[in-house]
Amino acid sequence: MEDSLPQPIQCNECPAGVMQPRMITYFTWLGNDLITVPYFPAWICDMCGKRHYDEKAVSWLNMLLDPNAGKPTPHRRRTTPPTRPQASSPRPSTDS
């Protein structure tokens, strides 16, 4: 069971710190609005405080905050395929 938990990693910002997984409140601006997201996954250094946010969670959040999220996608008009030219001579018949 312990193998499935994320293991701490060394901080790439300071030589003594260890990055620990934590759930934090994420803050970001969307235009003039401050957005807060509680319980957001991040790796935080126990010495310098450097933060690395979970890439999958950031991608998911960006998708949710997209101004076009939830709007139907525009339907492309189907065009009718061009008509095929007719053969000028009829096909030969096969007599059996």
N, C-alpha and C positions, 0 to 999 in steps of 0.2 A: 504494500500500500504506500509506503514511503517513497518508492521509486517514482510514483506518478506525480509527486509534489515537485515544483520547480526548485532547483538547487541554486543557492546563492552563487554569484560570479564576482570576480574581481572588478573593481571600478577601473575604467580606462581613463578617468580624469585625475584621480589621485592614487598614489601607490599603496596607501594603507587601507583604503575603503573597500567595502564589500557591498555589492548591489543585492538588495533584498526585495522580493516581490511584496507589494503592498496594494491595498485598495485605497485610493485617494479621491478627493474631489477635483475634477478637471475643470479648468476655466478657459473659455475661449470667447472671442468676439465674433459676432455675426452681424456685420454692418455696424450699427450703433447699439446693438443689443449684446449684453453680457450673458453668455450661456454657461450654466454650471451643470456638471454631470457628476452626481455622487457615485461612489463605489466603482471608480474607474481603475482598471488594472495598470500598474506601473512598476518599474524597477527603480528603487531609490538607494543611493549610496548612504551608508550609515555614518560616513565621516564628512564628506563635502556636500551632501544633499543633491548631487546630480541626479536628474530624472530621465528615464527612458520610458516612453509610453509604449504599451503593447500595440504593435503595428496593425494587427487584425482588428483590435477595438477602435483604433483611430480611423481605419478605413471604413468600418461599419458606421461610426459616428458621422464621418463626412458624407456618407450616403444618406443618412437620416436628415442631416442639415442642408442637403442640397435643395435649393429653391424649387427645383422641378420634381422633388420627391412627392409621390402620390398623384401626380398629374398624369392623365392618360397620354401615351405616346401618340404623336400624330400618325394617322393612317396614310400610307402612301396609296395614291390612286393606282389602280391596276389598269394598265393599258392593254388593249386587245392586241394580240400578236398580228403582225402583218399577214395578209392573205397570201397563200402560196400560189404561184403562177400555175395555171392549168397546162397540162401537157398538150401539145398541139396535135399529136396523133394519138388515136386510141390504142390501148394496149392490145397486143395480139391475143386472140382467143386460143385457148388450148383445146383441141378436139381430142377426145379419147376414143 
